[in-house]
Amino acid sequence: MSAPPRVLTVAGSDSGGGAGIQADLKTMLALGVHGMSVITAVTAQNSVGVQGAWELPVEAVRAQYRSVVDDIGVQAVKTGMLASAELVEAVAELITGTHAPAVVDPVGISKHGDSLLAASALDSVRTKLLPAATVATPNLDEVTQLTGLRVESEEGLREAAAAVLEYGPRWVLIKGGHLPGDAVDLLTDGSEEHWLRSPRHDNRHTHGTGCTLASAIAAGLAKGRTVPQAVGAAKEYVTGAIAAGFALGGGIGPVDHAWRLRA
């Protein structure tokens, strides 16, 4: 049998299993692609927060990446938590030299409000990582970190997208999940726009939403879908995962990556 499409996630580990590398690999399995990983950091993390984070040396990250890409190959790459300027710059260089679409989730703050990116790394994200992205997927907090813009209504999504596109990604998906009302996202390359709207589910257990969405987009791109097709399918998948999110521990539980298997 031939191997399924291959997707590589470059991100941090979530010991609680709801986000990061763990969420990425669950998403990839659920969507029928072969997931592989480059671990950039180890976190002590559960449903109530991040108790500690330890980034890996750049040489360890680079060795993991080359080991996978040079032997197995990839059809898409997804990046998540990169922690420091040194890691951001190394990963940007690696994905720039890889002939595969790259989905960049510019992870800055965890679901619980914990910082996952050094302030000194923001300029490297803007000037090195975002220009290497096929699709960048910032949430509204990350838009503010990167551009200084505060989006408080649906009308502000277009301005936010334009500001992020200035840094060079081919497409940007501005995630409007923090706004009131329906969950509305804007996907644009600066010329065409796609507004993605879904009903908001009354479920607080949404840990891992951003990681899951970015990984689902990467899975779609690895299957040969266009960016709008991949993002649309990913939005549908993550909406179902949010609706099925479950309580775990004493805080915010994860989305259910296996929701389609339980339907």
Helices and strands as residue ranges (DSSP letters): E 6-14, H 20-30, E 34-46, E 49-55, H 58-71, E 76-79, H 85-96, E 102-104, G 119-121, H 122-124, I 125-129, G 130-132, E 135-136, H 140-147, H 156-165, E 171-175, E 183-188, E 193-198, H 209-222, H 227-243, H 259-262
